[in-house]
Amino acid sequence: MKRREKEEKQTKSTSQKTEEEDEQRKTSVQSPVEEEEETTDQRGAAAADGGQLKEEKKKKEEENRKCVPGIVYLGHIPPRLRPKHLRNLLSAYGEVGRIFLQPEDRQVRRRRKKSGSRRCDFTEGWVEFRDKRVAKRVALSLHNTPMGTRKRQRFFSDLWNIKYLHRFQWTHLSERLAYEQTVLQQRLRAEVSQAKRETNFYLNNVEKSTHLEHLRRKRQRDGQQVEEKTWDFTQRQTEEEIQKKKKKKKDSITQKHLNKAHLLQLESQSNISLLAKIFNSNQSE
């Protein structure tokens, strides 16, 4: 009985040992798989964190980086187009900054006012985009294309005439406008000074004429002789007179040529008579 009990205990202990070994083996087999899964999870989380950090860095760099503005030149502005219309049309392609449209000449505006229309149209314009890459893209894509997308739109029949101005800044435009303004002011000053000179000259001549007229009347009262001035001037020749002079010159030149030819003919005849006399005398001998 005791032997059987010992054998049963030994078999139980061996079975327990085998179960523990099996469990250790399972744990040893499962642990590297779990470790791999854990490492992959950690790597994925790290990669996601890295991608988010890169995106955040890019955004920060883009925010920190200054957007260089680009300016576009418009060579044709259709009638009744205003800066607000232009901003609405171009804001669909990018952020638009400053806009300047050159108004028409004053003489054209005066003619229109005389005809009854008071509207002010523009001839050319400049548009500033916040980013020059957007400006280049807009100039390349919209050039020689209709302004409107639908047929019923206001400016559908007009075409875009856009050109990107390389290395052009808004300060250059303001300097040019200031220069044009100074030139116009100088021209106005010159015209005003010329008008003042003409008026002063006319007034001085009027004063001189009144003074001379007063002296003439005074001499007539005193009984002195007054010499009336006569103005000697030559009138400009008319076209008929000029043509007559030209014909006279041509006739005189032809007459001279004819006289010369007549003289040469007479000389030749005299030479012929001399030669005939000489030859006749030789034959008689």
ABEGO torsion letter per residue (X at the ends): XAAAAAAAAAAAAAAAAAAAAAAAAAAAAAAAAAAAAAAAAAAAAAAAAAAAAAAAAAAAAAAABBBBBBBBBBABBBBGBBAAAAAAAAAAAEBBBBBBBBBBBAAAAAAAAAAGBABBBBABBBBBBABAAAAAAAAAAABGBBABABAABAAAABBBBBBBBBGBBAAAAAAAAAAAAAAAAAAAAAAAAAAAAAAAAAAAAAAAAAAAAAAAAAAAAAGBBBBBBBBBBBBBBBAAAAAAAAAAAAAAAAAAAAAAAAAAAAAAAAAAAAAAAAAAAAAAX
